[in-house]
Structure formats: C-alpha cells, structure tokens
C-alpha cells in the first residue's frame, strides 16, 4: 500500500513521467494530483479516498486505476 498525505498538511503530487504503482493508494488529508500533459499514472489496485479526505485531480495527463483486487 502507498499512502499520500497526512492529516495535518496539504500535499501536491506531480506526475511528470509515466508512473505505475502496484499497491493500493490511500489518501490521508487533502492531496492534489497533478497529471502533466502526456504523462500517465497507473494505479493497479486503485485509489482509496475516505470521507473527510479529498483528491482533486488537475492537468491533461492520464489516470488508469484498477480495483483493490487488481482488476481493471
């Protein structure tokens, strides 16, 4: 599992090259995902954003997100 952010800060994650993350991504707090043009983030087991957290997504890149069991 990969965790982005924490309960006390606002974080921005920038995808400026193609990235694949094998485990499930969990968002803690307020995190902005910036997908630069022509770049791709592949989250094989999806992204979990629980109530009280946020994940605005900006940019012209591509996001592929699977499910927790790895199916697309």
mmCIF file of the N, C-alpha and C atoms, coordinates in Angstrom:
data_MODEL
# 
_entry.id   MODEL 
# 
loop_
_atom_site.group_PDB 
_atom_site.id 
_atom_site.type_symbol 
_atom_site.label_atom_id 
_atom_site.label_alt_id 
_atom_site.label_comp_id 
_atom_site.label_asym_id 
_atom_site.label_entity_id 
_atom_site.label_seq_id 
_atom_site.pdbx_PDB_ins_code 
_atom_site.Cartn_x 
_atom_site.Cartn_y 
_atom_site.Cartn_z 
_atom_site.occupancy 
_atom_site.B_iso_or_equiv 
_atom_site.pdbx_formal_charge 
_atom_site.auth_seq_id 
_atom_site.auth_comp_id 
_atom_site.auth_asym_id 
_atom_site.auth_atom_id 
_atom_site.pdbx_PDB_model_num 
ATOM 1   N N  . UNK A 1 1  ? 0.845   -1.178 0.000   1.00 0.00 ? 1  UNK A N  1 
ATOM 2   C CA . UNK A 1 1  ? 0.000   0.000  0.000   1.00 0.00 ? 1  UNK A CA 1 
ATOM 3   C C  . UNK A 1 1  ? 0.889   1.239  0.000   1.00 0.00 ? 1  UNK A C  1 
ATOM 4   N N  . UNK A 1 2  ? 0.435   2.264  -0.711  1.00 0.00 ? 2  UNK A N  1 
ATOM 5   C CA . UNK A 1 2  ? 1.118   3.548  -0.765  1.00 0.00 ? 2  UNK A CA 1 
ATOM 6   C C  . UNK A 1 2  ? 0.201   4.583  -0.136  1.00 0.00 ? 2  UNK A C  1 
ATOM 7   N N  . UNK A 1 3  ? 0.739   5.436  0.723   1.00 0.00 ? 3  UNK A N  1 
ATOM 8   C CA . UNK A 1 3  ? -0.062  6.476  1.366   1.00 0.00 ? 3  UNK A CA 1 
ATOM 9   C C  . UNK A 1 3  ? 0.414   7.839  0.898   1.00 0.00 ? 3  UNK A C  1 
ATOM 10  N N  . UNK A 1 4  ? -0.555  8.668  0.495   1.00 0.00 ? 4  UNK A N  1 
ATOM 11  C CA . UNK A 1 4  ? -0.264  10.053 0.120   1.00 0.00 ? 4  UNK A CA 1 
ATOM 12  C C  . UNK A 1 4  ? -0.847  10.962 1.184   1.00 0.00 ? 4  UNK A C  1 
ATOM 13  N N  . UNK A 1 5  ? -0.070  11.955 1.613   1.00 0.00 ? 5  UNK A N  1 
ATOM 14  C CA . UNK A 1 5  ? -0.559  12.969 2.542   1.00 0.00 ? 5  UNK A CA 1 
ATOM 15  C C  . UNK A 1 5  ? -0.602  12.482 3.969   1.00 0.00 ? 5  UNK A C  1 
ATOM 16  N N  . UNK A 1 6  ? -1.033  13.379 4.824   1.00 0.00 ? 6  UNK A N  1 
ATOM 17  C CA . UNK A 1 6  ? -1.292  13.048 6.215   1.00 0.00 ? 6  UNK A CA 1 
ATOM 18  C C  . UNK A 1 6  ? -2.392  13.975 6.709   1.00 0.00 ? 6  UNK A C  1 
ATOM 19  N N  . UNK A 1 7  ? -2.798  13.821 7.918   1.00 0.00 ? 7  UNK A N  1 
ATOM 20  C CA . UNK A 1 7  ? -3.944  14.570 8.434   1.00 0.00 ? 7  UNK A CA 1 
ATOM 21  C C  . UNK A 1 7  ? -3.654  16.049 8.685   1.00 0.00 ? 7  UNK A C  1 
ATOM 22  N N  . UNK A 1 8  ? -2.397  16.473 8.653   1.00 0.00 ? 8  UNK A N  1 
ATOM 23  C CA . UNK A 1 8  ? -2.062  17.837 9.061   1.00 0.00 ? 8  UNK A CA 1 
ATOM 24  C C  . UNK A 1 8  ? -1.555  18.738 7.942   1.00 0.00 ? 8  UNK A C  1 
ATOM 25  N N  . UNK A 1 9  ? -1.347  18.220 6.740   1.00 0.00 ? 9  UNK A N  1 
ATOM 26  C CA . UNK A 1 9  ? -0.775  19.042 5.680   1.00 0.00 ? 9  UNK A CA 1 
ATOM 27  C C  . UNK A 1 9  ? -1.543  18.894 4.388   1.00 0.00 ? 9  UNK A C  1 
ATOM 28  N N  . UNK A 1 10 ? -1.376  19.865 3.523   1.00 0.00 ? 10 UNK A N  1 
ATOM 29  C CA . UNK A 1 10 ? -1.933  19.816 2.178   1.00 0.00 ? 10 UNK A CA 1 
ATOM 30  C C  . UNK A 1 10 ? -0.791  19.435 1.253   1.00 0.00 ? 10 UNK A C  1 
ATOM 31  N N  . UNK A 1 11 ? -0.960  18.398 0.476   1.00 0.00 ? 11 UNK A N  1 
ATOM 32  C CA . UNK A 1 11 ? 0.113   17.892 -0.368  1.00 0.00 ? 11 UNK A CA 1 
ATOM 33  C C  . UNK A 1 11 ? -0.276  17.920 -1.833  1.00 0.00 ? 11 UNK A C  1 
ATOM 34  N N  . UNK A 1 12 ? 0.714   18.084 -2.686  1.00 0.00 ? 12 UNK A N  1 
ATOM 35  C CA . UNK A 1 12 ? 0.530   18.009 -4.126  1.00 0.00 ? 12 UNK A CA 1 
ATOM 36  C C  . UNK A 1 12 ? 1.506   16.979 -4.671  1.00 0.00 ? 12 UNK A C  1 
ATOM 37  N N  . UNK A 1 13 ? 0.986   16.035 -5.458  1.00 0.00 ? 13 UNK A N  1 
ATOM 38  C CA . UNK A 1 13 ? 1.816   15.049 -6.124  1.00 0.00 ? 13 UNK A CA 1 
ATOM 39  C C  . UNK A 1 13 ? 1.759   15.323 -7.608  1.00 0.00 ? 13 UNK A C  1 
ATOM 40  N N  . UNK A 1 14 ? 2.936   15.502 -8.227  1.00 0.00 ? 14 UNK A N  1 
ATOM 41  C CA . UNK A 1 14 ? 3.033   15.845 -9.631  1.00 0.00 ? 14 UNK A CA 1 
ATOM 42  C C  . UNK A 1 14 ? 3.554   14.633 -10.391 1.00 0.00 ? 14 UNK A C  1 
ATOM 43  N N  . UNK A 1 15 ? 2.823   14.248 -11.440 1.00 0.00 ? 15 UNK A N  1 
ATOM 44  C CA . UNK A 1 15 ? 3.255   13.153 -12.313 1.00 0.00 ? 15 UNK A CA 1 
ATOM 45  C C  . UNK A 1 15 ? 3.878   13.799 -13.542 1.00 0.00 ? 15 UNK A C  1 
ATOM 46  N N  . UNK A 1 16 ? 5.219   13.775 -13.617 1.00 0.00 ? 16 UNK A N  1 
ATOM 47  C CA . UNK A 1 16 ? 5.902   14.369 -14.751 1.00 0.00 ? 16 UNK A CA 1 
ATOM 48  C C  . UNK A 1 16 ? 6.654   13.338 -15.581 1.00 0.00 ? 16 UNK A C  1 
ATOM 49  N N  . UNK A 1 17 ? 6.415   12.061 -15.272 1.00 0.00 ? 17 UNK A N  1 
ATOM 50  C CA . UNK A 1 17 ? 6.869   10.939 -16.094 1.00 0.00 ? 17 UNK A CA 1 
ATOM 51  C C  . UNK A 1 17 ? 5.874   9.806  -15.856 1.00 0.00 ? 17 UNK A C  1 
ATOM 52  N N  . UNK A 1 18 ? 5.823   8.848  -16.748 1.00 0.00 ? 18 UNK A N  1 
ATOM 53  C CA . UNK A 1 18 ? 4.883   7.739  -16.584 1.00 0.00 ? 18 UNK A CA 1 
ATOM 54  C C  . UNK A 1 18 ? 5.241   6.948  -15.328 1.00 0.00 ? 18 UNK A C  1 
ATOM 55  N N  . UNK A 1 19 ? 4.219   6.678  -14.502 1.00 0.00 ? 19 UNK A N  1 
ATOM 56  C CA . UNK A 1 19 ? 4.427   6.008  -13.217 1.00 0.00 ? 19 UNK A CA 1 
ATOM 57  C C  . UNK A 1 19 ? 3.409   4.885  -13.073 1.00 0.00 ? 19 UNK A C  1 
ATOM 58  N N  . UNK A 1 20 ? 3.854   3.733  -12.572 1.00 0.00 ? 20 UNK A N  1 
ATOM 59  C CA . UNK A 1 20 ? 2.968   2.631  -12.214 1.00 0.00 ? 20 UNK A CA 1 
ATOM 60  C C  . UNK A 1 20 ? 3.172   2.325  -10.742 1.00 0.00 ? 20 UNK A C  1 
ATOM 61  N N  . UNK A 1 21 ? 2.062   2.275  -9.994  1.00 0.00 ? 21 UNK A N  1 
ATOM 62  C CA . UNK A 1 21 ? 2.108   1.924  -8.573  1.00 0.00 ? 21 UNK A CA 1 
ATOM 63  C C  . UNK A 1 21 ? 1.348   0.618  -8.405  1.00 0.00 ? 21 UNK A C  1 
ATOM 64  N N  . UNK A 1 22 ? 2.049   -0.407 -7.921  1.00 0.00 ? 22 UNK A N  1 
ATOM 65  C CA . UNK A 1 22 ? 1.482   -1.751 -7.816  1.00 0.00 ? 22 UNK A CA 1 
ATOM 66  C C  . UNK A 1 22 ? 0.433   -1.886 -6.728  1.00 0.00 ? 22 UNK A C  1 
ATOM 67  N N  . UNK A 1 23 ? 0.655   -1.264 -5.574  1.00 0.00 ? 23 UNK A N  1 
ATOM 68  C CA . UNK A 1 23 ? -0.263  -1.400 -4.439  1.00 0.00 ? 23 UNK A CA 1 
ATOM 69  C C  . UNK A 1 23 ? -1.382  -0.373 -4.485  1.00 0.00 ? 23 UNK A C  1 
ATOM 70  N N  . UNK A 1 24 ? -2.341  -0.531 -3.594  1.00 0.00 ? 24 UNK A N  1 
ATOM 71  C CA . UNK A 1 24 ? -3.442  0.430  -3.488  1.00 0.00 ? 24 UNK A CA 1 
ATOM 72  C C  . UNK A 1 24 ? -2.926  1.734  -2.896  1.00 0.00 ? 24 UNK A C  1 
ATOM 73  N N  . UNK A 1 25 ? -3.389  2.871  -3.421  1.00 0.00 ? 25 UNK A N  1 
ATOM 74  C CA . UNK A 1 25 ? -3.010  4.188  -2.918  1.00 0.00 ? 25 UNK A CA 1 
ATOM 75  C C  . UNK A 1 25 ? -4.087  4.647  -1.940  1.00 0.00 ? 25 UNK A C  1 
ATOM 76  N N  . UNK A 1 26 ? -3.680  5.071  -0.751  1.00 0.00 ? 26 UNK A N  1 
ATOM 77  C CA . UNK A 1 26 ? -4.596  5.600  0.247   1.00 0.00 ? 26 UNK A CA 1 
ATOM 78  C C  . UNK A 1 26 ? -4.295  7.076  0.438   1.00 0.00 ? 26 UNK A C  1 
ATOM 79  N N  . UNK A 1 27 ? -5.339  7.914  0.380   1.00 0.00 ? 27 UNK A N  1 
ATOM 80  C CA . UNK A 1 27 ? -5.182  9.353  0.557   1.00 0.00 ? 27 UNK A CA 1 
ATOM 81  C C  . UNK A 1 27 ? -5.574  9.725  1.977   1.00 0.00 ? 27 UNK A C  1 
ATOM 82  N N  . UNK A 1 28 ? -4.671  10.402 2.680   1.00 0.00 ? 28 UNK A N  1 
ATOM 83  C CA . UNK A 1 28 ? -4.923  10.913 4.032   1.00 0.00 ? 28 UNK A CA 1 
ATOM 84  C C  . UNK A 1 28 ? -4.867  12.431 3.979   1.00 0.00 ? 28 UNK A C  1 
ATOM 85  N N  . UNK A 1 29 ? -5.950  13.097 4.300   1.00 0.00 ? 29 UNK A N  1 
ATOM 86  C CA . UNK A 1 29 ? -5.987  14.550 4.281   1.00 0.00 ? 29 UNK A CA 1 
ATOM 87  C C  . UNK A 1 29 ? -6.385  15.064 2.910   1.00 0.00 ? 29 UNK A C  1 
ATOM 88  N N  . UNK A 1 30 ? -5.873  16.244 2.566   1.00 0.00 ? 30 UNK A N  1 
ATOM 89  C CA . UNK A 1 30 ? -6.171  16.886 1.290   1.00 0.00 ? 30 UNK A CA 1 
ATOM 90  C C  . UNK A 1 30 ? -4.948  16.793 0.400   1.00 0.00 ? 30 UNK A C  1 
ATOM 91  N N  . UNK A 1 31 ? -5.073  16.085 -0.695  1.00 0.00 ? 31 UNK A N  1 
ATOM 92  C CA . UNK A 1 31 ? -3.960  15.861 -1.614  1.00 0.00 ? 31 UNK A CA 1 
ATOM 93  C C  . UNK A 1 31 ? -4.426  16.224 -3.019  1.00 0.00 ? 31 UNK A C  1 
ATOM 94  N N  . UNK A 1 32 ? -3.620  17.001 -3.744  1.00 0.00 ? 32 UNK A N  1 
ATOM 95  C CA . UNK A 1 32 ? -3.905  17.315 -5.140  1.00 0.00 ? 32 UNK A CA 1 
ATOM 96  C C  . UNK A 1 32 ? -2.992  16.471 -6.019  1.00 0.00 ? 32 UNK A C  1 
ATOM 97  N N  . UNK A 1 33 ? -3.580  15.844 -7.035  1.00 0.00 ? 33 UNK A N  1 
ATOM 98  C CA . UNK A 1 33 ? -2.821  15.065 -8.003  1.00 0.00 ? 33 UNK A CA 1 
ATOM 99  C C  . UNK A 1 33 ? -2.742  15.872 -9.291  1.00 0.00 ? 33 UNK A C  1 
ATOM 100 N N  . UNK A 1 34 ? -1.521  16.199 -9.733  1.00 0.00 ? 34 UNK A N  1 
ATOM 101 C CA . UNK A 1 34 ? -1.318  16.942 -10.973 1.00 0.00 ? 34 UNK A CA 1 
ATOM 102 C C  . UNK A 1 34 ? -0.729  15.993 -12.007 1.00 0.00 ? 34 UNK A C  1 
ATOM 103 N N  . UNK A 1 35 ? -1.469  15.810 -13.088 1.00 0.00 ? 35 UNK A N  1 
ATOM 104 C CA . UNK A 1 35 ? -1.027  14.931 -14.172 1.00 0.00 ? 35 UNK A CA 1 
ATOM 105 C C  . UNK A 1 35 ? -0.575  15.806 -15.338 1.00 0.00 ? 35 UNK A C  1 
ATOM 106 N N  . UNK A 1 36 ? 0.731   15.912 -15.519 1.00 0.00 ? 36 UNK A N  1 
ATOM 107 C CA . UNK A 1 36 ? 1.245   16.733 -16.607 1.00 0.00 ? 36 UNK A CA 1 
ATOM 108 C C  . UNK A 1 36 ? 0.857   16.147 -17.962 1.00 0.00 ? 36 UNK A C  1 
ATOM 109 N N  . UNK A 1 37 ? 0.713   17.028 -18.946 1.00 0.00 ? 37 UNK A N  1 
ATOM 110 C CA . UNK A 1 37 ? 0.268   16.627 -20.276 1.00 0.00 ? 37 UNK A CA 1 
ATOM 111 C C  . UNK A 1 37 ? 1.134   15.504 -20.846 1.00 0.00 ? 37 UNK A C  1 
ATOM 112 N N  . UNK A 1 38 ? 0.460   14.474 -21.362 1.00 0.00 ? 38 UNK A N  1 
ATOM 113 C CA . UNK A 1 38 ? 1.151   13.357 -21.982 1.00 0.00 ? 38 UNK A CA 1 
ATOM 114 C C  . UNK A 1 38 ? 1.715   12.339 -21.014 1.00 0.00 ? 38 UNK A C  1 
ATOM 115 N N  . UNK A 1 39 ? 1.518   12.540 -19.722 1.00 0.00 ? 39 UNK A N  1 
ATOM 116 C CA . UNK A 1 39 ? 2.044   11.619 -18.713 1.00 0.00 ? 39 UNK A CA 1 
ATOM 117 C C  . UNK A 1 39 ? 0.928   10.759 -18.154 1.00 0.00 ? 39 UNK A C  1 
ATOM 118 N N  . UNK A 1 40 ? 1.301   9.574  -17.676 1.00 0.00 ? 40 UNK A N  1 
ATOM 119 C CA . UNK A 1 40 ? 0.307   8.599  -17.234 1.00 0.00 ? 40 UNK A CA 1 
ATOM 120 C C  . UNK A 1 40 ? 0.656   8.068  -15.856 1.00 0.00 ? 40 UNK A C  1 
ATOM 121 N N  . UNK A 1 41 ? -0.368  8.028  -14.984 1.00 0.00 ? 41 UNK A N  1 
ATOM 122 C CA . UNK A 1 41 ? -0.261  7.355  -13.689 1.00 0.00 ? 41 UNK A CA 1 
ATOM 123 C C  . UNK A 1 41 ? -1.152  6.126  -13.749 1.00 0.00 ? 41 UNK A C  1 
ATOM 124 N N  . UNK A 1 42 ? -0.562  4.961  -13.507 1.00 0.00 ? 42 UNK A N  1 
ATOM 125 C CA . UNK A 1 42 ? -1.313  3.716  -13.449 1.00 0.00 ? 42 UNK A CA 1 
ATOM 126 C C  . UNK A 1 42 ? -1.313  3.240  -12.003 1.00 0.00 ? 42 UNK A C  1 
ATOM 127 N N  . UNK A 1 43 ? -2.502  3.196  -11.405 1.00 0.00 ? 43 UNK A N  1 
ATOM 128 C CA . UNK A 1 43 ? -2.674  2.717  -10.034 1.00 0.00 ? 43 UNK A CA 1 
ATOM 129 C C  . UNK A 1 43 ? -3.346  1.349  -10.137 1.00 0.00 ? 43 UNK A C  1 
ATOM 130 N N  . UNK A 1 44 ? -2.541  0.297  -10.144 1.00 0.00 ? 44 UNK A N  1 
ATOM 131 C CA . UNK A 1 44 ? -3.046  -1.047 -10.441 1.00 0.00 ? 44 UNK A CA 1 
ATOM 132 C C  . UNK A 1 44 ? -4.143  -1.513 -9.500  1.00 0.00 ? 44 UNK A C  1 
ATOM 133 N N  . UNK A 1 45 ? -4.086  -1.109 -8.222  1.00 0.00 ? 45 UNK A N  1 
ATOM 134 C CA . UNK A 1 45 ? -5.103  -1.554 -7.258  1.00 0.00 ? 45 UNK A CA 1 
ATOM 135 C C  . UNK A 1 45 ? -5.993  -0.414 -6.794  1.00 0.00 ? 45 UNK A C  1 
ATOM 136 N N  . UNK A 1 46 ? -6.022  0.675  -7.556  1.00 0.00 ? 46 UNK A N  1 
ATOM 137 C CA . UNK A 1 46 ? -6.945  1.758  -7.292  1.00 0.00 ? 46 UNK A CA 1 
ATOM 138 C C  . UNK A 1 46 ? -6.452  2.765  -6.266  1.00 0.00 ? 46 UNK A C  1 
ATOM 139 N N  . UNK A 1 47 ? -7.343  3.741  -6.004  1.00 0.00 ? 47 UNK A N  1 
ATOM 140 C CA . UNK A 1 47 ? -7.060  4.819  -5.066  1.00 0.00 ? 47 UNK A CA 1 
ATOM 141 C C  . UNK A 1 47 ? -8.216  4.904  -4.075  1.00 0.00 ? 47 UNK A C  1 
ATOM 142 N N  . UNK A 1 48 ? -7.898  4.919  -2.794  1.00 0.00 ? 48 UNK A N  1 
ATOM 143 C CA . UNK A 1 48 ? -8.900  4.993  -1.743  1.00 0.00 ? 48 UNK A CA 1 
ATOM 144 C C  . UNK A 1 48 ? -8.897  6.391  -1.124  1.00 0.00 ? 48 UNK A C  1 
ATOM 145 N N  . UNK A 1 49 ? -10.056 7.065  -1.197  1.00 0.00 ? 49 UNK A N  1 
ATOM 146 C CA . UNK A 1 49 ? -10.221 8.382  -0.595  1.00 0.00 ? 49 UNK A CA 1 
ATOM 147 C C  . UNK A 1 49 ? -11.434 8.293  0.332   1.00 0.00 ? 49 UNK A C  1 
ATOM 148 N N  . UNK A 1 50 ? -11.188 8.180  1.609   1.00 0.00 ? 50 UNK A N  1 
ATOM 149 C CA . UNK A 1 50 ? -12.266 8.040  2.586   1.00 0.00 ? 50 UNK A CA 1 
ATOM 150 C C  . UNK A 1 50 ? -12.919 9.388  2.872   1.00 0.00 ? 50 UNK A C  1 
ATOM 151 N N  . UNK A 1 51 ? -14.114 9.362  3.430   1.00 0.00 ? 51 UNK A N  1 
ATOM 152 C CA . UNK A 1 51 ? -14.843 10.571 3.809   1.00 0.00 ? 51 UNK A CA 1 
ATOM 153 C C  . UNK A 1 51 ? -13.959 11.461 4.687   1.00 0.00 ? 51 UNK A C  1 
ATOM 154 N N  . UNK A 1 52 ? -13.975 12.757 4.414   1.00 0.00 ? 52 UNK A N  1 
ATOM 155 C CA . UNK A 1 52 ? -13.164 13.706 5.157   1.00 0.00 ? 52 UNK A CA 1 
ATOM 156 C C  . UNK A 1 52 ? -11.833 14.002 4.502   1.00 0.00 ? 52 UNK A C  1 
ATOM 157 N N  . UNK A 1 53 ? -11.477 13.252 3.478   1.00 0.00 ? 53 UNK A N  1 
ATOM 158 C CA . UNK A 1 53 ? -10.254 13.465 2.714   1.00 0.00 ? 53 UNK A CA 1 
ATOM 159 C C  . UNK A 1 53 ? -10.637 13.936 1.321   1.00 0.00 ? 53 UNK A C  1 
ATOM 160 N N  . UNK A 1 54 ? -9.688  14.469 0.560   1.00 0.00 ? 54 UNK A N  1 
ATOM 161 C CA . UNK A 1 54 ? -10.006 14.898 -0.797  1.00 0.00 ? 54 UNK A CA 1 
ATOM 162 C C  . UNK A 1 54 ? -8.839  14.645 -1.735  1.00 0.00 ? 54 UNK A C  1 
ATOM 163 N N  . UNK A 1 55 ? -9.181  14.437 -3.020  1.00 0.00 ? 55 UNK A N  1 
ATOM 164 C CA . UNK A 1 55 ? -8.172  14.226 -4.057  1.00 0.00 ? 55 UNK A CA 1 
ATOM 165 C C  . UNK A 1 55 ? -8.619  14.923 -5.345  1.00 0.00 ? 55 UNK A C  1 
ATOM 166 N N  . UNK A 1 56 ? -8.468  16.259 -5.427  1.00 0.00 ? 56 UNK A N  1 
ATOM 167 C CA . UNK A 1 56 ? -8.724  16.903 -6.708  1.00 0.00 ? 56 UNK A CA 1 
ATOM 168 C C  . UNK A 1 56 ? -7.635  16.500 -7.705  1.00 0.00 ? 56 UNK A C  1 
ATOM 169 N N  . UNK A 1 57 ? -8.035  16.296 -8.945  1.00 0.00 ? 57 UNK A N  1 
ATOM 170 C CA . UNK A 1 57 ? -7.101  15.877 -9.994  1.00 0.00 ? 57 UNK A CA 1 
ATOM 171 C C  . UNK A 1 57 ? -7.055  16.979 -11.038 1.00 0.00 ? 57 UNK A C  1 
ATOM 172 N N  . UNK A 1 58 ? -5.837  17.445 -11.351 1.00 0.00 ? 58 UNK A N  1 
ATOM 173 C CA . UNK A 1 58 ? -5.631  18.530 -12.294 1.00 0.00 ? 58 UNK A CA 1 
ATOM 174 C C  . UNK A 1 58 ? -4.727  18.067 -13.429 1.00 0.00 ? 58 UNK A C  1 
ATOM 175 N N  . UNK A 1 59 ? -4.816  18.765 -14.553 1.00 0.00 ? 59 UNK A N  1 
ATOM 176 C CA . UNK A 1 59 ? -3.893  18.532 -15.648 1.00 0.00 ? 59 UNK A CA 1 
ATOM 177 C C  . UNK A 1 59 ? -4.491  17.725 -16.780 1.00 0.00 ? 59 UNK A C  1 
ATOM 178 N N  . UNK A 1 60 ? -3.678  17.533 -17.800 1.00 0.00 ? 60 UNK A N  1 
ATOM 179 C CA . UNK A 1 60 ? -4.112  16.873 -19.029 1.00 0.00 ? 60 UNK A CA 1 
ATOM 180 C C  . UNK A 1 60 ? -3.519  15.482 -19.207 1.00 0.00 ? 60 UNK A C  1 
ATOM 181 N N  . UNK A 1 61 ? -2.948  14.926 -18.152 1.00 0.00 ? 61 UNK A N  1 
ATOM 182 C CA . UNK A 1 61 ? -2.394  13.583 -18.227 1.00 0.00 ? 61 UNK A CA 1 
ATOM 183 C C  . UNK A 1 61 ? -3.482  12.528 -18.127 1.00 0.00 ? 61 UNK A C  1 
ATOM 184 N N  . UNK A 1 62 ? -3.063  11.279 -17.985 1.00 0.00 ? 62 UNK A N  1 
ATOM 185 C CA . UNK A 1 62 ? -3.970  10.137 -17.983 1.00 0.00 ? 62 UNK A CA 1 
ATOM 186 C C  . UNK A 1 62 ? -3.841  9.395  -16.656 1.00 0.00 ? 62 UNK A C  1 
ATOM 187 N N  . UNK A 1 63 ? -4.999  9.009  -16.099 1.00 0.00 ? 63 UNK A N  1 
ATOM 188 C CA . UNK A 1 63 ? -5.028  8.205  -14.883 1.00 0.00 ? 63 UNK A CA 1 
ATOM 189 C C  . UNK A 1 63 ? -5.743  6.903  -15.182 1.00 0.00 ? 63 UNK A C  1 
ATOM 190 N N  . UNK A 1 64 ? -5.055  5.798  -14.961 1.00 0.00 ? 64 UNK A N  1 
ATOM 191 C CA . UNK A 1 64 ? -5.666  4.472  -15.028 1.00 0.00 ? 64 UNK A CA 1 
ATOM 192 C C  . UNK A 1 64 ? -5.694  3.928  -13.608 1.00 0.00 ? 64 UNK A C  1 
ATOM 193 N N  . UNK A 1 65 ? -6.874  3.534  -13.139 1.00 0.00 ? 65 UNK A N  1 
ATOM 194 C CA . UNK A 1 65 ? -6.986  2.997  -11.788 1.00 0.00 ? 65 UNK A CA 1 
ATOM 195 C C  . UNK A 1 65 ? -7.728  1.676  -11.833 1.00 0.00 ? 65 UNK A C  1 
ATOM 196 N N  . UNK A 1 66 ? -7.101  0.634  -11.287 1.00 0.00 ? 66 UNK A N  1 
ATOM 197 C CA . UNK A 1 66 ? -7.747  -0.666 -11.189 1.00 0.00 ? 66 UNK A CA 1 
ATOM 198 C C  . UNK A 1 66 ? -8.601  -0.725 -9.937  1.00 0.00 ? 66 UNK A C  1 
ATOM 199 N N  . UNK A 1 67 ? -8.897  -1.935 -9.513  1.00 0.00 ? 67 UNK A N  1 
ATOM 200 C CA . UNK A 1 67 ? -9.672  -2.147 -8.296  1.00 0.00 ? 67 UNK A CA 1 
ATOM 201 C C  . UNK A 1 67 ? -8.770  -2.758 -7.242  1.00 0.00 ? 67 UNK A C  1 
ATOM 202 N N  . UNK A 1 68 ? -9.271  -2.846 -6.030  1.00 0.00 ? 68 UNK A N  1 
ATOM 203 C CA . UNK A 1 68 ? -8.447  -3.371 -4.935  1.00 0.00 ? 68 UNK A CA 1 
ATOM 204 C C  . UNK A 1 68 ? -7.949  -4.788 -5.226  1.00 0.00 ? 68 UNK A C  1 
ATOM 205 N N  . UNK A 1 69 ? -8.736  -5.571 -5.979  1.00 0.00 ? 69 UNK A N  1 
ATOM 206 C CA . UNK A 1 69 ? -8.277  -6.923 -6.296  1.00 0.00 ? 69 UNK A CA 1 
ATOM 207 C C  . UNK A 1 69 ? -7.481  -6.961 -7.594  1.00 0.00 ? 69 UNK A C  1 
ATOM 208 N N  . UNK A 1 70 ? -7.164  -5.782 -8.151  1.00 0.00 ? 70 UNK A N  1 
ATOM 209 C CA . UNK A 1 70 ? -6.288  -5.709 -9.306  1.00 0.00 ? 70 UNK A CA 1 
ATOM 210 C C  . UNK A 1 70 ? -6.973  -5.782 -10.648 1.00 0.00 ? 70 UNK A C  1 
ATOM 211 N N  . UNK A 1 71 ? -8.300  -5.917 -10.690 1.00 0.00 ? 71 UNK A N  1 
ATOM 212 C CA . UNK A 1 71 ? -8.990  -5.964 -11.968 1.00 0.00 ? 71 UNK A CA 1 
ATOM 213 C C  . UNK A 1 71 ? -9.254  -4.560 -12.465 1.00 0.00 ? 71 UNK A C  1 
ATOM 214 N N  . UNK A 1 72 ? -9.228  -4.352 -13.776 1.00 0.00 ? 72 UNK A N  1 
ATOM 215 C CA . UNK A 1 72 ? -9.475  -3.042 -14.362 1.00 0.00 ? 72 UNK A CA 1 
ATOM 216 C C  . UNK A 1 72 ? -10.940 -2.798 -14.560 1.00 0.00 ? 72 UNK A C  1 
# 
